[in-house]
Amino acid sequence: MYNNYQNHLVKIIDEIKEAGLYKNERIIVSPQGAEIELNTGQKVLNFCANNYLGLSNNPLLIEAAKASLDDHGYGMSSVRFICGTTDLHKELEKKIAEFFSTEETILYAACFDANGGVFEPLLTEEDAIISDSLNHASIIDGIRLCKAQRYRYENADVADLEKQLQLTHNQRFRLIVTDGVFSMDGNVAPLDKIVELANKYNAMVMVDESHSAGVVGKTGRGVTELFNIKGKVEIITGTLGKAFGGAIGGFTTGKKEIVEILRQRSRPYLFSNSIPPMVAAAGIRMIEMITETNVLQDKLHYNSDYFIAGMKNLGFDIKPTKSAICAVMLYDARLSQDFAARLLQEGIYVIGFYFPVVPKGQARIRVQLSAGHEKEHLDKAIRAFEKIGKELGVIK
Ligand SMILES: *Cc1c(COP(=O)(O)O)cnc(C)c1O
């Protein structure tokens, strides 16, 4: 039987390759960081990690993780409600709630699970979810698992959101859902206006702070800090896999009754393993660190401003951004691939994105800044962009 199916798969794989969409993975043989080494022996500067605060290889987090291996062991071998909850899990949940000025937190194995498990237990067919058209795949999948009516509004378009709120006025409860930062442009959701509309139309708000936690806002509390509405949204989801240390884990934080129901009914929480104690221990240390001082957040903001100013100065077309994501617009798919390949030869690791990851004719190189970058790294990247940009006729 497998023969037929094998041929079927090989055909699909060939189609993916012919379309130029086949993803090849580069193999890193060093720790994650600003400077990484590939298995080819090449050392490159990394400008495509979500390592926004440079914590992926932070000595204090490693020390906290190592210490917990001695006093809490390696794995939990259980979901939370059976025997998978340690004092470290509870402590991290409390710390995350303090950080975001929310009431209660529930941990998941990943933010993909947090989003996958948040809608179904909370809303039914009597309710409506109104979702930004560029929301993350995990939000889209989570909504699919829920019986609530589904509505979409154009990316960050509050006029369209208002239309959807008017359309859904007969639904019992309504939840507006948005990413805090959209990963392809780096633009920030207009959360101040969204919360205003939610108040006007008696709806609730959920924001996924995966790309904004640790990044956006003066102290990195995310989009609710940027718009001075901390504690004003009902649900925040986020990841420990980006700015927050970069290992693994996700969370939902917000109103305590919402979290209480999730602990009872959220399927990825009930039927999937607890994060290992070392991840919780390092997470606790991470929150303490970025609460005690603001040096990493300040450095990230400085680095982002510095890089973007340098690129604009050279004449590159940069998407407006309030995050650590800088989209260098090239528009042409082929050009984005050639440009990224040439940059790698110059020791700068970035990725070129094109349709269908971004709209047709909107190809780009996405640069992600980090507090782990030093000024010399930024200068080297800017110089490489200048060199290749001139070579490929993108800038004069
Ligand atoms: C990365 C990301 C996720 C997934 O986070 P994981 O913890 O890696 O599963 C979810 N939502 C958004 C907006 C993201 O950017």
The ligand as an ORCA input file, in Angstrom:
! r2SCAN-3c Opt
* xyz 0 1
  C       6.297     32.385     18.004
  C       4.869     32.658     18.195
  C       4.012     31.718     18.772
  C       4.477     30.317     19.120
  O       5.278     30.328     20.247
  P       5.945     28.939     20.718
  O       6.124     29.116     22.179
  O       7.216     28.800     19.958
  O       4.975     27.860     20.386
  C       2.704     32.075     19.003
  N       2.232     33.287     18.662
  C       3.016     34.208     18.066
  C       2.451     35.542     17.723
  C       4.355     33.921     17.813
  O       5.123     34.831     17.218
*
